[in-house]
Amino acid sequence: MKTKQIILTIAGNELTFNVTTLAYNSYVNEITQQNKIAPSIQFVNRTVNKDDSEKLKTLLNDYPGAALQIAGKLIEDFAPDLEITIKN
């Protein structure tokens, strides 16, 4: 199982996240067309370093949509796009 430490600077605050394959897979499985915010909040709370959890809580309260933006950056870094082509 892959684990990657990702450090983000968010609104002047440095936060460390430890993203795992399990956390990533759970997040992807929880997202639906009508439900994106709650899974994003759970994902960032699951992966944030314990020392940074209070900073994250403040950011989530102060900035609407922050969880979705943070989750997006974490996913972008953890699981980058693959170039896939079909060979005929």
Summary of the structure (lengths in Angstrom):
residues: 88
radius of gyration: 14.0
end to end distance: 33.1
largest distance: 52.8
contacts: 217
relative contact order: 0.20
helix: 53%
strand: 22%
